[in-house]
């Protein structure tokens, strides 16, 4: 259950056909839901979630043996590339090599759903987010793990990730909060919050030149399922507006922005947002133009995370 470009193992998505066949073979024996079954499913769900917690703890300790122990004896871990590790011994070896090559790597697992297509079979889906350090941007990938109950214990029989190269809104969770700086005596503040339904990140920005009216605007950031990328829309109080496509090179987020000024003049730029540490970022604009005129690149603007107001 890891990020494709960095992780060389774990997380294996069972082909849909295989899942359906296994479910069909076992579903006939599944009893109709009653109060006892509901309680059992609740306990099973808790056990699967606990397994995800154990995976996270073992991974973050760099304990390959403990990770492999969460699989069945002949469990499989498949990469999005198609490479497959079969059996606990092979899975442990692969994880061990990965941890050695990537010291300090951490993972966060977000379980999105757990379902039971058969009595002793569970399918877990979610997001796995990997980070390597405070300067590195987190990357997420969708994963599916198929669990089998053996001897009263749930173990992963198969696991895999998909959506290689696709971005997720969760990749921007580190950006949430308030950020501020001063540029030539002008105070600048950005604020980002999650939409209650978690479909969007909503941002506001304010520039406060000394002795002048504040200049403010808003931005809405969302995942675009059509392109598999993150897209944002920005609106300023004076009527200017723009939209951007986001991409990540591992160190920075790059926003390819196009928009119009209040008078209808087309504008464009590439905004580079780089994470300096957990509480500091730089924001720079390059390749700028307005109408037919090229504009100079801006110098990097360093913003620091502001303490939450009480």
Secondary structure, 3 states (H helix, E strand, C coil): CCCCCCCCCCCECCCHHHHHHHHHHHHCCCCCCCHHHHHHHHHHHHHHHHHHHHHHHHHHHCCHHHHHCCEEEEEEEECCCCCEEECHHHHHHHHHHHHHHCCCCEEEEEEEEEEEEECCEEEEEEEEEEECCCCCCCEEEEEEEEEEEECCEEEEEEEEEECCCCCCHHHHHHHCEEEEEEECCEEEEEEEEECCCCCCEEEEEEEECCCCCCEEEEEEEEEECCCCEEEEEEEECCCCEEEEEEEECCCEEEEEEEEECCCCCEEEEEEEEEEEECCEEEEEEEEEEECCEEECCCCCEEEEECCCCC
